[in-house]
């Protein structure tokens, strides 16, 4: 994915820039053929129950490869609902339309004019008033299940985009109070959505917890969690229209995202404490290697150099071989000690760390390694980054010491919803269950520990192998961008490591 495919707020979050060209090439092109398809479908069969007519209403660009998985999931969901109900009802058709709206909104920019054209086309298909179609799309899209698979901040951005596209709201922003009581904007959609007028309405909404009275151009609504105000949704209207229903649906949908964010924060807090303890042990091991084994090896190398002058010429080749082995051992242990330091891992981009590990595996073993790293990894949490790196290191160690592999394939992919890692080797293979059980009994918890790491982060981890190979190690970590600023991992953990 490139900056051109990102909505503006998400592009800023990912520290890339969207372009005017990307905005121009947006949803408008997705529904360019919609009216023609709708007219062609109308009259052939009852369009109220034609799921394919709903699909065609979005135009040829709905086949965009970036949105294809979500689009196909939406179609499969609609087909299952229709099969269970015995017929493709209008409700199911509207559910499909809402799912498609979200699938495209994740990858492209919805505009008001695009939404108007889509609502008009679907109104013709369903023989319904545009207002009813618009409200159904807004309600269902705001609560679409796909949003729960996105990072909370991205899901919130999509919800604001849908609100503006399918209601009378022109701009929108979400505000919360921090621990000190100061008002802060979590997310804004619109050039003036963070001005003093928006701030004043947000503060009044949080303090009074009452809806605005009268016809106003800027209105606010409280976002509640367990009946307690968590934040305020503030919108600017075009002509003071009544948007109470739209704001109510939006705040209810935002509540689900907020609740998921709270659950992720609690899970992340527990995970950070466990990862912190684990990283302290690894860092301590790195320090011990540096201050212990590496110092002894340095002394041994000095002794070898002193003895070499007195060695007979016949022993020189053997002695040189021993010296080379000592130097190689010193290099390997120094690399290992460096890799165990969290600071050195966290300061470098994930791509560079993976490349260094791949290069090390090639150099030490001569194995042919095919590595592909693609996507954006800038918004990964520190804990997620460490988990991916440690699993790569553990997998490479097992390949180097046990597999007898000649080729290894590594694929790391960062999408908006998850980070995926896949490592496959053509080595001897092993019986997974028995091998892991034996390793756990001997206290070797490499893969077992890797699985626990990923589980604590809410991801999935899998090891598959058989005698004769191949062996695959794969993981999937859901992205998480909290709605509030995450406490820096290195500030607390690394300072504690240095203090020890």
C-alpha positions as CSV (number, residue, x, y, z in Angstrom):
1,X,0.0,0.0,0.0
2,X,1.2,3.5,-0.8
3,X,0.4,6.9,0.5
4,X,-1.8,7.4,-2.6
5,X,-4.2,4.8,-1.3
6,X,-4.5,6.1,2.2
7,X,-7.2,8.4,3.6
8,X,-5.6,11.7,4.7
9,X,-5.8,11.2,8.4
10,X,-4.4,7.6,8.2
11,X,-1.7,8.8,5.9
12,X,-0.7,11.3,8.6
13,X,-0.8,8.6,11.2
14,X,1.5,6.5,9.1
15,X,3.8,9.5,8.5
16,X,3.2,9.5,4.8
17,X,1.5,12.1,2.6
18,X,-1.6,11.6,0.5
19,X,-1.7,13.3,-2.8
20,X,-4.4,15.3,-4.7
21,X,-4.2,12.8,-7.5
22,X,-5.1,10.0,-5.0
23,X,-8.1,12.0,-3.8
24,X,-9.3,12.6,-7.4
25,X,-9.0,8.9,-8.2
26,X,-11.4,7.9,-5.4
27,X,-14.8,6.4,-4.9
28,X,-16.2,8.5,-7.8
29,X,-14.6,6.2,-10.2
30,X,-15.9,3.1,-8.4
31,X,-19.5,3.9,-9.2
32,X,-19.0,5.5,-12.7
33,X,-21.1,2.7,-14.3
34,X,-23.5,2.2,-11.4
35,X,-26.6,3.9,-13.0
36,X,-26.2,1.9,-16.2
37,X,-25.9,-1.4,-14.4
38,X,-28.9,-0.5,-12.2
39,X,-31.1,0.4,-15.2
40,X,-30.0,-2.8,-17.0
41,X,-30.9,-4.9,-14.0
42,X,-34.2,-3.2,-13.3
43,X,-37.0,-5.0,-15.2
44,X,-35.2,-8.3,-15.7
45,X,-35.9,-9.5,-12.2
46,X,-36.9,-8.1,-8.9
47,X,-34.0,-5.8,-8.0
48,X,-35.0,-5.7,-4.4
49,X,-33.7,-9.2,-4.0
50,X,-30.8,-9.1,-6.5
51,X,-27.5,-9.2,-4.6
52,X,-25.5,-9.0,-7.8
53,X,-27.3,-5.8,-8.8
54,X,-26.1,-4.3,-5.4
55,X,-22.6,-5.4,-6.2
56,X,-22.7,-3.9,-9.7
57,X,-24.0,-0.6,-8.4
58,X,-20.6,0.1,-7.0
59,X,-19.0,0.0,-10.5
60,X,-16.1,-1.9,-12.1
61,X,-13.5,-0.4,-9.7
62,X,-15.0,-2.5,-6.9
63,X,-12.6,-5.2,-8.2
64,X,-9.6,-3.2,-7.0
65,X,-7.0,-5.7,-5.8
66,X,-6.4,-3.9,-2.5
67,X,-10.1,-4.2,-1.5
68,X,-10.7,-7.6,-3.0
69,X,-10.4,-9.7,0.2
70,X,-12.9,-7.5,2.0
71,X,-15.2,-7.3,-1.0
72,X,-15.2,-11.1,-1.3
73,X,-15.8,-11.5,2.4
74,X,-18.8,-9.1,2.1
75,X,-20.2,-11.1,-0.8
76,X,-19.7,-14.4,1.1
77,X,-21.4,-13.0,4.2
78,X,-24.4,-11.9,2.1
79,X,-24.7,-15.2,0.4
80,X,-24.6,-17.1,3.7
81,X,-27.4,-14.8,5.1
82,X,-29.5,-15.3,2.0
83,X,-29.0,-19.1,2.1
84,X,-30.0,-19.2,5.8
85,X,-33.1,-17.0,5.2
86,X,-34.1,-18.8,2.1
87,X,-34.1,-15.7,0.0
88,X,-32.0,-12.5,-0.6
89,X,-34.2,-10.0,1.1
90,X,-33.8,-6.2,1.0
91,X,-32.3,-6.2,4.5
92,X,-29.6,-8.6,3.4
93,X,-29.0,-6.6,0.2
94,X,-28.6,-3.4,2.3
95,X,-26.2,-5.3,4.6
96,X,-24.1,-6.2,1.6
97,X,-24.1,-2.6,0.4
98,X,-23.0,-1.4,3.8
99,X,-20.2,-4.0,4.0
100,X,-19.0,-2.9,0.5
101,X,-19.0,0.8,1.6
102,X,-16.7,-0.1,4.5
103,X,-14.5,-2.4,2.4
104,X,-13.9,0.5,0.0
105,X,-13.6,3.2,2.7
106,X,-10.7,1.3,4.3
107,X,-8.7,1.7,1.0
108,X,-10.2,4.8,-0.6
109,X,-11.7,8.2,0.2
110,X,-15.5,8.4,0.2
111,X,-16.8,11.8,-0.8
112,X,-20.3,13.2,-0.3
113,X,-21.0,13.3,-4.1
114,X,-20.0,9.7,-4.4
115,X,-22.3,8.7,-1.5
116,X,-25.2,10.7,-3.1
117,X,-24.7,8.9,-6.4
118,X,-24.6,5.5,-4.7
119,X,-27.7,6.3,-2.6
120,X,-29.6,7.3,-5.7
121,X,-28.6,4.1,-7.5
122,X,-29.5,1.9,-4.6
123,X,-32.8,3.8,-4.2
124,X,-33.7,2.8,-7.7
125,X,-32.8,-0.8,-7.1
126,X,-34.8,-1.0,-3.9
127,X,-37.5,1.3,-5.0
128,X,-37.0,3.2,-1.7
129,X,-36.7,6.8,-0.7
130,X,-33.0,8.0,-0.8
131,X,-33.3,9.2,2.9
132,X,-34.2,5.7,4.0
133,X,-31.4,4.1,2.0
134,X,-28.9,6.6,3.3
135,X,-29.9,6.0,6.9
136,X,-29.7,2.2,6.5
137,X,-26.2,2.5,4.9
138,X,-25.0,4.8,7.6
139,X,-26.3,2.6,10.5
140,X,-25.0,-0.7,9.1
141,X,-21.7,0.6,7.8
142,X,-20.9,2.3,11.2
143,X,-21.3,-1.1,12.9
144,X,-19.8,-3.3,10.2
145,X,-17.9,-6.3,11.6
146,X,-14.8,-5.4,9.5
147,X,-14.2,-2.4,11.7
148,X,-13.3,-4.6,14.6
149,X,-10.4,-6.1,12.7
150,X,-8.8,-2.7,12.2
151,X,-6.7,-0.7,14.7
152,X,-9.0,1.4,16.8
153,X,-7.7,4.7,15.4
154,X,-8.1,3.5,11.8
155,X,-11.6,2.2,12.6
156,X,-12.6,5.5,14.2
157,X,-11.3,7.4,11.1
158,X,-13.4,5.2,8.8
159,X,-16.5,5.8,11.0
160,X,-16.0,9.6,10.8
161,X,-15.6,9.4,7.0
162,X,-18.8,7.4,6.7
163,X,-20.6,9.9,8.9
164,X,-19.6,12.8,6.7
165,X,-20.3,11.0,3.5
166,X,-23.8,9.7,4.4
167,X,-25.2,12.5,6.6
168,X,-25.5,16.3,6.7
169,X,-22.2,16.6,8.6
170,X,-19.5,18.4,6.8
171,X,-16.6,18.0,9.3
172,X,-16.2,15.9,12.4
173,X,-13.8,15.4,15.3
174,X,-13.6,13.3,18.5
175,X,-12.4,14.9,21.7
176,X,-11.4,13.5,25.1
177,X,-10.0,14.8,28.4
178,X,-6.6,13.5,29.4
179,X,-5.5,12.5,33.0
180,X,-5.0,16.2,33.9
181,X,-8.4,17.2,32.6
182,X,-7.1,19.0,29.5
183,X,-9.2,18.6,26.3
184,X,-7.4,16.9,23.5
185,X,-8.5,15.9,19.9
186,X,-8.2,12.2,19.2
187,X,-9.1,12.4,15.5
188,X,-10.4,15.1,13.1
189,X,-11.8,15.0,9.6
190,X,-11.9,18.4,8.0
191,X,-9.8,21.5,7.8
192,X,-11.6,23.4,10.7
193,X,-12.5,20.4,12.8
194,X,-9.9,21.3,15.5
195,X,-10.7,25.0,15.8
196,X,-11.7,26.8,19.0
197,X,-15.4,26.6,18.2
198,X,-15.1,22.8,17.9
199,X,-13.1,22.7,21.1
200,X,-15.7,24.9,22.9
201,X,-18.6,22.6,21.8
202,X,-16.7,19.5,22.9
203,X,-16.0,20.9,26.3
204,X,-19.6,22.0,26.8
205,X,-20.8,18.5,25.7
206,X,-18.5,16.8,28.1
207,X,-19.4,19.1,31.0
208,X,-23.1,19.3,30.5
209,X,-23.6,15.8,28.9
210,X,-26.7,17.3,27.3
211,X,-27.5,17.5,23.5
212,X,-27.4,20.9,21.9
213,X,-30.7,22.7,21.7
214,X,-32.0,24.6,18.7
215,X,-30.6,24.7,15.1
216,X,-26.8,25.1,15.3
217,X,-24.1,24.8,12.8
218,X,-21.7,23.0,15.1
219,X,-23.2,20.4,17.5
220,X,-21.8,17.8,19.8
221,X,-22.9,14.4,21.2
222,X,-21.4,12.5,24.1
223,X,-19.6,9.2,23.5
224,X,-20.4,7.1,26.5
225,X,-18.8,4.0,28.0
226,X,-20.8,2.3,30.7
227,X,-23.0,5.4,30.8
228,X,-20.0,7.5,31.6
229,X,-18.9,10.1,29.1
230,X,-15.6,9.0,27.5
231,X,-15.4,11.7,24.8
232,X,-17.4,14.1,22.6
233,X,-18.2,13.8,18.9
234,X,-18.5,17.3,17.3
235,X,-19.7,18.0,13.8
236,X,-20.2,21.0,11.6
237,X,-23.5,21.0,9.6
238,X,-24.2,22.5,6.2
239,X,-27.5,24.2,7.0
240,X,-28.3,23.4,10.6
241,X,-30.1,20.1,9.7
242,X,-31.4,17.7,12.2
243,X,-28.7,15.0,12.6
244,X,-29.7,13.6,16.0
245,X,-30.3,10.2,14.6
246,X,-27.0,10.1,12.7
247,X,-25.1,11.3,15.7
248,X,-26.8,8.7,18.0
249,X,-25.9,5.9,15.6
250,X,-22.3,7.2,15.3
251,X,-21.7,7.6,19.0
252,X,-23.1,4.1,19.7
253,X,-20.8,2.6,17.0
254,X,-17.8,4.5,18.4
255,X,-18.5,3.1,21.8
256,X,-17.8,-0.4,20.5
257,X,-14.4,0.7,19.2
258,X,-13.6,2.5,22.4
259,X,-14.5,-0.6,24.4
260,X,-12.2,-2.7,22.2
261,X,-9.5,-0.1,22.7
262,X,-9.8,-0.4,26.5
263,X,-9.5,-4.2,26.3
264,X,-6.4,-3.9,24.1
265,X,-4.9,-1.4,26.5
266,X,-5.4,-3.8,29.4
267,X,-4.0,-6.7,27.5
268,X,-1.1,-4.6,26.3
269,X,-0.3,-3.5,29.9
270,X,-0.1,-7.1,31.1
271,X,1.9,-8.0,28.0
272,X,4.3,-5.2,28.5
273,X,5.1,-6.3,32.0
274,X,5.8,-9.8,30.8
275,X,7.8,-8.7,27.8
276,X,9.7,-6.3,30.1
277,X,10.7,-9.2,32.4
278,X,11.7,-11.3,29.5
279,X,13.7,-8.6,27.8
280,X,15.5,-7.9,31.1
281,X,16.6,-11.5,31.3
282,X,17.8,-11.4,27.7
283,X,19.6,-8.1,28.2
284,X,21.2,-9.5,31.3
285,X,22.4,-12.4,29.3
286,X,23.8,-10.1,26.7
287,X,25.7,-8.1,29.4
288,X,27.0,-11.4,30.9
289,X,28.3,-12.5,27.5
290,X,30.0,-9.2,26.9
291,X,31.6,-9.0,30.4
292,X,32.3,-12.8,30.8
293,X,32.6,-15.1,27.9
294,X,33.8,-12.5,25.4
295,X,36.5,-11.2,27.8
296,X,37.8,-14.8,28.3
297,X,37.9,-15.2,24.5
298,X,39.8,-12.0,24.1
299,X,42.3,-13.1,26.7
300,X,42.6,-16.5,24.9
301,X,43.3,-14.8,21.6
302,X,46.0,-12.7,23.2
303,X,47.6,-15.8,24.6
304,X,47.5,-17.5,21.2
305,X,49.2,-14.5,19.6
306,X,52.0,-14.7,22.2
307,X,52.5,-18.4,21.8
308,X,52.5,-18.3,18.0
309,X,56.0,-16.8,17.9
310,X,57.4,-19.9,19.6
311,X,55.5,-22.6,17.7
312,X,57.4,-24.9,15.3
313,X,56.7,-24.3,11.6
314,X,55.1,-27.7,11.3
315,X,52.3,-26.7,13.7
316,X,51.7,-23.3,12.1
317,X,48.8,-24.4,9.8
318,X,46.9,-26.2,12.7
319,X,47.6,-23.2,15.0
320,X,46.3,-20.8,12.4
321,X,43.1,-22.8,12.1
322,X,42.6,-22.7,15.9
323,X,43.1,-18.9,15.8
324,X,40.5,-18.5,13.1
325,X,38.0,-20.5,15.1
326,X,38.6,-18.3,18.1
327,X,38.1,-15.2,16.0
328,X,34.9,-16.6,14.5
329,X,33.6,-17.6,18.0
330,X,34.3,-14.0,19.2
331,X,32.4,-12.6,16.2
332,X,29.4,-14.8,16.7
333,X,29.1,-14.2,20.4
334,X,29.5,-10.4,19.9
335,X,26.6,-10.5,17.3
336,X,24.5,-12.6,19.7
337,X,25.2,-10.2,22.6
338,X,24.3,-7.2,20.4
339,X,21.1,-8.9,19.2
340,X,20.0,-9.4,22.8
341,X,20.0,-5.7,23.5
342,X,16.4,-4.3,23.2
343,X,17.8,-0.8,22.5
344,X,19.7,-1.9,19.4
345,X,16.6,-3.7,18.1
346,X,14.1,-0.9,18.8
347,X,16.1,1.9,17.3
348,X,16.4,0.3,13.9
349,X,13.4,-0.2,11.4
350,X,12.0,-3.7,11.4
351,X,13.0,-4.1,7.8
352,X,16.7,-3.4,8.6
353,X,16.6,-5.9,11.5
354,X,15.1,-8.6,9.4
355,X,17.7,-8.0,6.6
356,X,20.5,-8.2,9.2
357,X,19.2,-11.5,10.5
358,X,18.8,-12.9,7.0
359,X,22.4,-11.8,6.1
360,X,23.7,-13.5,9.2
361,X,22.0,-16.8,8.4
362,X,23.4,-16.7,4.9
363,X,26.9,-15.9,6.1
364,X,27.0,-18.5,8.8
365,X,25.4,-21.4,6.9
366,X,25.6,-20.7,3.2
367,X,21.8,-21.4,3.0
368,X,20.0,-19.8,0.1
369,X,17.5,-17.4,1.8
370,X,14.8,-15.7,-0.2
371,X,13.4,-12.8,1.9
372,X,10.5,-10.5,1.0
373,X,9.6,-7.7,3.4
374,X,6.7,-5.5,2.2
375,X,4.2,-3.0,3.8
376,X,4.3,-0.4,6.5
377,X,5.7,-1.3,9.9
378,X,5.9,2.2,11.3
379,X,2.9,2.0,13.6
380,X,3.8,-1.3,15.3
381,X,4.1,-1.2,19.0
382,X,7.5,-1.9,20.6
383,X,6.2,-5.2,22.0
384,X,5.0,-6.3,18.6
385,X,8.3,-5.4,17.0
386,X,10.2,-7.4,19.6
387,X,7.9,-10.4,19.2
388,X,8.5,-10.6,15.5
389,X,12.3,-10.2,15.8
390,X,12.6,-12.8,18.6
391,X,10.6,-15.3,16.6
392,X,12.7,-14.7,13.5
393,X,15.8,-15.2,15.6
394,X,14.5,-18.4,17.2
395,X,13.4,-19.8,13.8
396,X,16.8,-19.1,12.3
397,X,18.6,-20.7,15.2
398,X,16.6,-23.9,14.8
399,X,17.2,-23.9,11.1
400,X,21.0,-23.4,11.6
401,X,21.4,-26.0,14.3
402,X,18.9,-28.7,13.4
403,X,17.3,-28.5,10.0
404,X,20.1,-29.3,7.4
405,X,18.1,-27.0,5.1
406,X,19.5,-25.7,1.8
407,X,16.8,-23.1,1.1
408,X,14.7,-20.8,3.3
409,X,11.8,-18.5,2.3
410,X,11.0,-15.6,4.6
411,X,8.0,-13.3,4.0
412,X,7.0,-10.4,6.3
413,X,3.9,-8.3,5.3
414,X,2.5,-5.3,7.0
415,X,-1.1,-4.4,6.1
416,X,-3.6,-2.0,7.7
417,X,-5.1,-4.8,9.9
418,X,-2.2,-7.1,10.8
419,X,1.5,-7.9,10.5
420,X,2.2,-11.4,9.1
421,X,5.4,-13.5,9.2
422,X,6.0,-16.7,7.3
423,X,9.2,-18.7,7.4
424,X,9.6,-22.0,5.4
425,X,12.7,-24.3,5.1
426,X,13.3,-27.5,3.2
427,X,15.1,-29.2,6.0
428,X,14.7,-32.6,7.6
429,X,11.5,-31.6,9.5
430,X,10.3,-33.1,12.8
431,X,7.2,-34.2,14.7
432,X,5.9,-31.0,16.1
433,X,3.9,-32.1,19.1
434,X,6.5,-34.6,20.5
435,X,9.4,-32.2,19.8
436,X,7.8,-29.3,21.5
437,X,6.9,-31.4,24.5
438,X,10.5,-32.8,24.8
439,X,11.9,-29.3,24.5
440,X,9.6,-28.0,27.2
441,X,10.7,-30.9,29.6
442,X,14.3,-30.0,29.0
443,X,13.6,-26.3,29.7
444,X,14.2,-25.2,26.1
445,X,11.2,-23.0,25.6
446,X,12.1,-21.2,22.3
447,X,9.1,-22.0,20.2
448,X,6.8,-22.5,23.2
449,X,7.9,-19.0,24.4
450,X,7.3,-17.6,21.0
451,X,3.8,-18.9,20.9
452,X,3.1,-17.4,24.3
453,X,4.5,-14.1,23.2
454,X,2.2,-13.9,20.2
455,X,-0.8,-15.1,22.3
456,X,-0.3,-12.3,24.7
457,X,-0.4,-9.8,21.9
458,X,-3.7,-11.2,20.6
459,X,-2.2,-12.9,17.6
460,X,-1.9,-16.4,16.2
461,X,1.2,-18.5,16.0
462,X,1.6,-21.8,14.1
463,X,4.4,-24.4,13.5
464,X,3.9,-27.1,10.9
465,X,6.4,-29.8,10.0
466,X,6.8,-33.5,9.2
467,X,9.6,-35.9,8.9
468,X,11.4,-35.1,5.7
469,X,10.1,-31.5,5.7
470,X,9.2,-28.8,4.9
471,X,8.9,-26.8,8.1
472,X,6.9,-23.6,8.3
473,X,6.7,-21.1,11.1
474,X,4.0,-18.4,10.8
475,X,2.4,-15.7,12.9
476,X,-0.2,-13.0,12.5
477,X,-0.3,-10.0,14.8
478,X,-3.3,-7.6,14.7
479,X,-2.3,-4.0,14.5
480,X,-3.1,-1.8,17.3
481,X,-3.0,2.0,17.3
482,X,-4.5,3.1,20.7
483,X,-7.0,6.0,20.8
484,X,-4.6,7.5,23.4
485,X,-0.8,7.8,23.3
486,X,0.9,4.5,24.3
487,X,3.6,4.8,27.0
488,X,7.0,4.3,25.3
489,X,8.3,0.9,25.9
490,X,12.0,1.8,25.9
491,X,11.6,4.7,28.3
492,X,10.7,2.5,31.2
493,X,12.2,-0.8,30.2
494,X,15.5,0.2,28.9
495,X,16.2,2.6,31.8
496,X,15.5,-0.3,34.2
497,X,17.9,-2.5,32.2
498,X,20.7,0.1,32.4
499,X,20.1,0.6,36.1
500,X,20.6,-3.1,36.8
